[in-house]
Structure formats: structure tokens, C-alpha cells
Amino acid sequence: MPETLDLHAAVFSKTPVGQQEIQSRELGLSPMVRRILVLVDGKRSGHELAAFVAGNDSIEPILQTLLDKGCVQAQAGAKAPAGVV
């Protein structure tokens, strides 16, 4: 059974793809997704980044988009607690 990433507890850092995206804008990220990418600094957790999400938007789909596109990676030790699915 694969381990689930806790997007709120995880601390995210930019990958080389993410660093390139900030300069090139080649992936066509939405303004909100791009804003969160810029704010990813290897120190803030998903919970802390959620404070920068406007309105009713949720941080989870934004972080998942950045993960799927290879722009960010979770730091080690960011797994969900046992029993959490």
C-alpha cells in the first residue's frame, strides 16, 4: 500500500523544473498556482502556504498540480500518520 503524502504537514521545495518555470512560464500555470510556486521556499508547510490562497480555493489541488508537473517536491518525513487515508 503506497504511503499518502500529507499535503498540509509537508514542507515543499522547488525542483529545477519549478525554478525554470518561474523564469520561463512555459507550463501555463494559473496565477494562483504560480503564486504558490513562487512562495515555496523549502521552509513553509502546506498549512502555511494555505494562508496565501485567496477566497474559497483550497491548497491541496494547487500543491497537487505543482507536484504532478514536477515543480515542487516534498521534503523527507512528510508522510501522513498511520491510519490516515
Secondary structure in CASP SS format (residue, H / E / C, confidence):
PFRMAT SS
TARGET T0000
AUTHOR 0000-0000-0000
METHOD secondary structure of the structure
MODEL  1
M C 1.00
P C 1.00
E C 1.00
T C 1.00
L E 1.00
D C 1.00
L C 1.00
H C 1.00
A C 1.00
A C 1.00
V E 1.00
F E 1.00
S E 1.00
K E 1.00
T C 1.00
P H 1.00
V H 1.00
G H 1.00
Q H 1.00
Q H 1.00
E H 1.00
I H 1.00
Q H 1.00
S H 1.00
R C 1.00
E C 1.00
L C 1.00
G C 1.00
L C 1.00
S C 1.00
P H 1.00
M H 1.00
V H 1.00
R H 1.00
R H 1.00
I H 1.00
L H 1.00
V H 1.00
L H 1.00
V C 1.00
D C 1.00
G C 1.00
K C 1.00
R C 1.00
S E 1.00
G H 1.00
H H 1.00
E H 1.00
L H 1.00
A H 1.00
A C 1.00
F C 1.00
V C 1.00
A C 1.00
G C 1.00
N C 1.00
D C 1.00
S C 1.00
I H 1.00
E H 1.00
P H 1.00
I H 1.00
L H 1.00
Q H 1.00
T H 1.00
L H 1.00
L H 1.00
D H 1.00
K C 1.00
G C 1.00
C C 1.00
V E 1.00
Q E 1.00
A E 1.00
Q C 1.00
A C 1.00
G C 1.00
A C 1.00
K E 1.00
A C 1.00
P C 1.00
A C 1.00
G C 1.00
V C 1.00
V C 1.00
END
